[in-house]
């Protein structure tokens, strides 16, 4: 995404979540629900970052562990651990996060293009860096993340 594309949108709402001390954001329009941890059934011969599947109101949803996907150390689940269910085109996928923190609104002026700040592999799934007060929030493009 070019800098012009990052700045060419109206104010959008993002859900901010944490993985350890880092804060990430995702466009709230992509989220269908945020749920507490559920029993996850492991599926053989899937990548390590795919924890398995859950049954959510009769739908079978694959679940990705973002800590494993981002090569972060594993931690024990807590009362704050959540599964964020995303709708990407025709499929739903769950992502495990340490904690959902807040909802923020960002306009184009609040988002920096990340391509000059991060390596090319990460730039595949990071579309910008949001500035919220004095905090930095890494904005993730989940469509690209789940295809990697």
C-alpha positions as CSV (number, residue, x, y, z in Angstrom):
1,X,0.0,0.0,0.0
2,X,1.4,3.4,-0.9
3,X,1.5,6.4,1.4
4,X,-1.2,8.0,-0.7
5,X,-3.4,4.9,-0.2
6,X,-2.8,4.9,3.5
7,X,-3.8,8.6,3.8
8,X,-6.8,8.4,1.4
9,X,-9.4,7.0,3.7
10,X,-11.9,8.6,6.2
11,X,-11.6,7.9,9.9
12,X,-11.8,4.1,10.5
13,X,-12.2,2.2,13.7
14,X,-9.6,-0.3,14.9
15,X,-9.6,-2.9,17.6
16,X,-6.3,-2.8,19.5
17,X,-4.9,-6.0,21.0
18,X,-1.7,-7.0,22.7
19,X,0.8,-9.7,22.2
20,X,3.2,-9.3,25.1
21,X,4.2,-5.6,25.3
22,X,3.4,-4.9,21.7
23,X,0.1,-3.4,20.5
24,X,-1.5,-4.3,17.2
25,X,-4.7,-3.1,15.5
26,X,-7.2,-4.5,13.0
27,X,-10.0,-2.8,11.1
28,X,-13.1,-3.4,13.1
29,X,-15.1,-4.0,9.9
30,X,-13.3,-7.3,9.5
31,X,-14.2,-8.6,13.0
32,X,-17.4,-10.6,13.5
33,X,-16.9,-11.4,17.2
34,X,-14.4,-11.5,20.0
35,X,-14.7,-14.6,22.2
36,X,-13.0,-16.1,25.3
37,X,-10.8,-19.0,24.7
38,X,-12.6,-22.2,23.7
39,X,-11.5,-25.8,23.3
40,X,-9.4,-26.0,20.2
41,X,-9.3,-29.3,18.3
42,X,-5.8,-29.9,16.7
43,X,-5.8,-30.7,13.0
44,X,-2.9,-33.0,11.9
45,X,-0.3,-31.8,9.3
46,X,-1.1,-28.1,9.7
47,X,1.6,-25.4,10.3
48,X,2.6,-24.9,13.9
49,X,0.9,-21.5,14.0
50,X,-2.5,-23.1,13.2
51,X,-3.7,-24.3,16.6
52,X,-6.7,-26.2,15.2
53,X,-10.4,-25.5,14.8
54,X,-13.3,-24.4,17.0
55,X,-17.0,-25.0,16.7
56,X,-18.6,-21.6,16.9
57,X,-22.4,-21.8,16.8
58,X,-22.2,-24.7,14.4
59,X,-19.5,-23.3,12.1
60,X,-16.0,-24.9,12.1
61,X,-13.5,-22.0,12.3
62,X,-9.7,-22.5,11.9
63,X,-7.7,-20.7,14.7
64,X,-4.2,-19.1,14.2
65,X,-1.9,-18.4,17.1
66,X,-0.4,-15.0,16.3
67,X,2.4,-15.5,18.8
68,X,3.6,-18.5,16.8
69,X,3.0,-16.7,13.5
70,X,5.1,-13.8,14.7
71,X,7.8,-16.0,16.2
72,X,7.1,-14.8,19.7
73,X,7.6,-17.0,22.8
74,X,4.5,-19.0,23.9
75,X,2.8,-17.9,27.1
76,X,0.1,-19.5,29.3
77,X,-3.5,-18.6,28.5
78,X,-5.0,-16.1,31.0
79,X,-8.5,-14.8,31.7
80,X,-7.7,-12.0,29.2
81,X,-6.7,-14.3,26.3
82,X,-9.2,-13.9,23.5
83,X,-10.0,-15.3,20.0
84,X,-10.9,-12.6,17.5
85,X,-13.0,-14.0,14.7
86,X,-12.4,-12.3,11.4
87,X,-14.4,-12.6,8.2
88,X,-12.1,-12.4,5.2
89,X,-13.9,-12.7,1.9
90,X,-15.8,-15.9,2.1
91,X,-14.0,-17.5,5.1
92,X,-13.8,-16.9,8.8
93,X,-10.7,-17.4,10.8
94,X,-9.9,-17.0,14.5
95,X,-6.7,-15.4,15.9
96,X,-5.5,-15.9,19.4
97,X,-4.4,-12.7,21.1
98,X,-3.1,-12.1,24.7
99,X,-5.7,-9.3,25.4
100,X,-8.1,-7.0,23.6
101,X,-7.4,-3.5,24.9
102,X,-9.5,-0.9,23.3
103,X,-11.2,0.5,20.2
104,X,-9.6,3.5,18.5
105,X,-10.4,5.7,15.6
106,X,-7.7,6.7,13.1
107,X,-7.7,9.0,10.1
108,X,-5.2,9.1,7.3
109,X,-3.0,11.7,9.2
110,X,-2.7,9.3,12.2
111,X,-1.2,6.5,10.1
112,X,2.4,6.3,8.9
113,X,3.4,4.1,6.0
114,X,5.4,1.2,7.5
115,X,7.3,0.1,4.4
116,X,10.4,2.2,5.2
117,X,10.4,1.1,8.9
118,X,10.2,-2.7,8.6
119,X,11.8,-5.5,6.7
120,X,10.2,-6.6,3.4
121,X,8.8,-9.9,4.9
122,X,6.9,-8.1,7.6
123,X,5.7,-5.4,5.2
124,X,3.6,-8.1,3.5
125,X,1.1,-8.0,6.3
126,X,1.7,-4.7,8.0
127,X,0.0,-1.8,6.2
128,X,0.8,1.0,8.6
129,X,1.8,2.3,12.0
130,X,-1.0,4.1,13.9
131,X,-0.2,7.0,16.3
132,X,-2.6,7.1,19.3
133,X,-1.6,9.8,21.8
134,X,2.0,8.7,22.7
135,X,1.5,5.1,21.8
136,X,2.3,3.2,18.6
137,X,-0.1,0.6,17.2
138,X,1.0,-1.7,14.4
139,X,-1.9,-2.1,11.9
140,X,-2.1,-5.5,10.4
141,X,-3.5,-6.5,7.0
142,X,-5.0,-9.9,7.9
143,X,-5.9,-10.8,4.3
144,X,-2.2,-11.0,3.5
145,X,-1.2,-12.5,6.8
146,X,-3.5,-15.5,6.4
147,X,-2.2,-16.1,2.9
148,X,1.5,-16.2,3.9
